[in-house]
Amino acid sequence: MPTVLIAGGGLAGLAAAAALGEAGFDVELFEARPFLGGRAASYPIGNETIDNCQHVLLRCCVNLLDFYRRLGALQQIRFYREFYFIEPGGRVSELRRGRLPAPLHFAGSFAAMKCLDARDKISITRGIMALRRERASRADLDSISMLDWLREKGQTPRAIERFWRQVLVSAINEDLERMAARHGFQVFWLGFLARADSYEMGLSEVPLSELYSATAWQRFPNVRIRFRCPVEKIDAEGFVAAGERRTADCYISALPFERLEAVGLPAPALEHSPITGVHLWFDRSVTDLPYATFLDRTIQWMFNKGGGRYLELVVSASRGLSALGRQEIIDLALSDLRQFIPGAAGAALVKAHVVKEQRATYSAAPGTEALRPGPKTAFPRLFVAGDWTRSGWPATMEGAVRSGYIAAEHAAAALGRPARFVLQDIA
């Protein structure tokens, strides 16, 4: 049985391991930490278990869903059909599909959204039509920002702030003015227009690390996972992990790009974009909404993690919070929350936890695509994976899994057993 070693237990490494394991390869994966999932992991804080940051998927994330299928975890993902937009003061607008086929499936609920006026809606409609026309024909989408394109198309300031920014910044973890238009186009097209159900949002009903638990990996007796076993060096002879030389027929590095130079591999000249998560526990339930996006304030999203008593608030591309201290961020989050969720005003905060993920993703800036490497390296049987590689997607869970599948395909081919693991996009 051909052997493959994998460095890194984030989604890219896990996806490669699951695909190769299911295809009959002997796989050994090395993870420095005592849990799996990388940035999409959960861990204990006192007597609570929290996700590193809230992670969501859409039905258009076909490779991520396939990865969950391989692990038997699909039943732990719950999908929702509504997006709730809340204005300061608490007024809620709802976006959900109606009976019309794609791309007209949002027409009814979009027309009824109270947070946008008629001029905003007309400009958004024109922007969507332009996006459909230009997505496959325009050659400069990697060299201009999404904000440049939106202004070029005459989007109103409120349409930009209350619609485009709310949808895209959280999806790509980058500000509109820093985001390459090609990524905004791709996510909006696949997530909102290509198919009537592609926008449906999936949330894990268990802590993220439970999706990749030891029970899940019992499906693959030929996959072995080594915890607390960091890979310290990668070269033509294989891995050095926890001080020992490890060899195999093929190798995959699924380490973050900022770790590559430390193990002896070249690193791309990419920058990071941060995410901040604020976990709040109250003495009573403050909302029945499962999640919502907040308009016109710092906090962008709220997720109901436990009966309305435990909420997680999220700020993507959170550079503005990097210099703030823990209590300053908690105070800001509470101030914002109480403007949107009336029930939070009278509730007492029991405890709070702040997660600053300064290296959450690479920055999907204009011109960045050329810096993202493919899976091949200078060593013929070493391949790289990660959401920062050229997967065809920006830095998302779908992009990470796609990269793992791509690297696994190259490894299988190098070992004389070609296989297809990557599923094509829905459109």
RAKAHU-V832108 format. One record per backbone hydrogen bond with DSSP energy under -1.0 kcal/mol. NH is the residue of the N-H (numbers start at 1). CO is the residue of the C=O. Records with the same first field share a line. If there is no record, write none. Layout:
# RAKAHU-V832108
NH = CO ; CO
This chain:
# RAKAHU-V832108
4 = 26
5 = 250
6 = 28
7 = 252
8 = 30
14 = 10
15 = 11
16 = 12
17 = 13
18 = 14
19 = 15
20 = 16
21 = 17
22 = 18
23 = 19
24 = 21
25 = 20
26 = 2
27 = 222
28 = 4
29 = 224
30 = 6
31 = 226
37 = 9
40 = 37
43 = 50
45 = 48
48 = 45
50 = 43
52 = 41
57 = 202
59 = 200
60 = 198
61 = 58
62 = 60
65 = 61
66 = 62
67 = 63
68 = 64
69 = 65
70 = 66
71 = 67
72 = 69
73 = 68
76 = 73
77 = 74
78 = 203
80 = 201
83 = 95
85 = 93
86 = 293
87 = 91
89 = 339
90 = 87
93 = 85
95 = 83
98 = 105
104 = 101
107 = 104
110 = 106
111 = 107
112 = 108
113 = 110
121 = 117
122 = 118
123 = 119
124 = 120
125 = 121
126 = 122
127 = 123
128 = 124
129 = 125
130 = 126
131 = 127
132 = 128
133 = 129
134 = 130
135 = 131
138 = 134
143 = 140
146 = 179
147 = 176
149 = 145
150 = 146
151 = 147
152 = 148
153 = 149
154 = 151
155 = 150
160 = 156
161 = 157
162 = 158
163 = 159
164 = 159
165 = 160
167 = 163
168 = 164
169 = 165
172 = 168
173 = 169
178 = 175
179 = 175
180 = 364
181 = 144
182 = 141
183 = 180
184 = 180
185 = 181
186 = 182
187 = 183
188 = 184
189 = 185
190 = 186
191 = 187
192 = 188
193 = 189
194 = 189
198 = 195
200 = 197
201 = 80
202 = 57
203 = 78
205 = 76
210 = 207
211 = 208
213 = 210
217 = 213
218 = 215
219 = 216
220 = 217
223 = 220
224 = 27
226 = 29
228 = 33
229 = 31
232 = 240
233 = 240
234 = 263
235 = 238
238 = 235
239 = 246
240 = 233
241 = 244
242 = 230
244 = 241
246 = 239
250 = 3
251 = 381
252 = 5
253 = 383
254 = 7
259 = 256
263 = 260
264 = 261
265 = 260
270 = 268
273 = 361
275 = 357
276 = 315
277 = 355
278 = 313
279 = 353
280 = 311
281 = 351
282 = 309
283 = 348
286 = 308
292 = 302
293 = 84
294 = 300
295 = 86
300 = 314
301 = 314
302 = 292
303 = 312
304 = 290
305 = 310
306 = 310
309 = 306
311 = 280
312 = 303
313 = 278
314 = 301
315 = 276
318 = 274
319 = 317
321 = 318
322 = 319
324 = 321
329 = 325
330 = 326
331 = 327
332 = 328
333 = 329
334 = 330
335 = 331
336 = 332
337 = 333
338 = 334
339 = 336
340 = 337
341 = 337
344 = 341
345 = 342
350 = 281
351 = 281
353 = 279
355 = 277
357 = 275
358 = 356
360 = 357
361 = 273
363 = 271
365 = 363
367 = 142
368 = 365
371 = 368
382 = 379
383 = 251
384 = 375
385 = 253
389 = 386
390 = 373
391 = 389
396 = 394
400 = 396
401 = 397
402 = 398
403 = 399
404 = 400
405 = 401
406 = 402
407 = 403
408 = 404
409 = 405
410 = 406
411 = 407
412 = 408
413 = 409
414 = 410
415 = 411
416 = 413
417 = 412
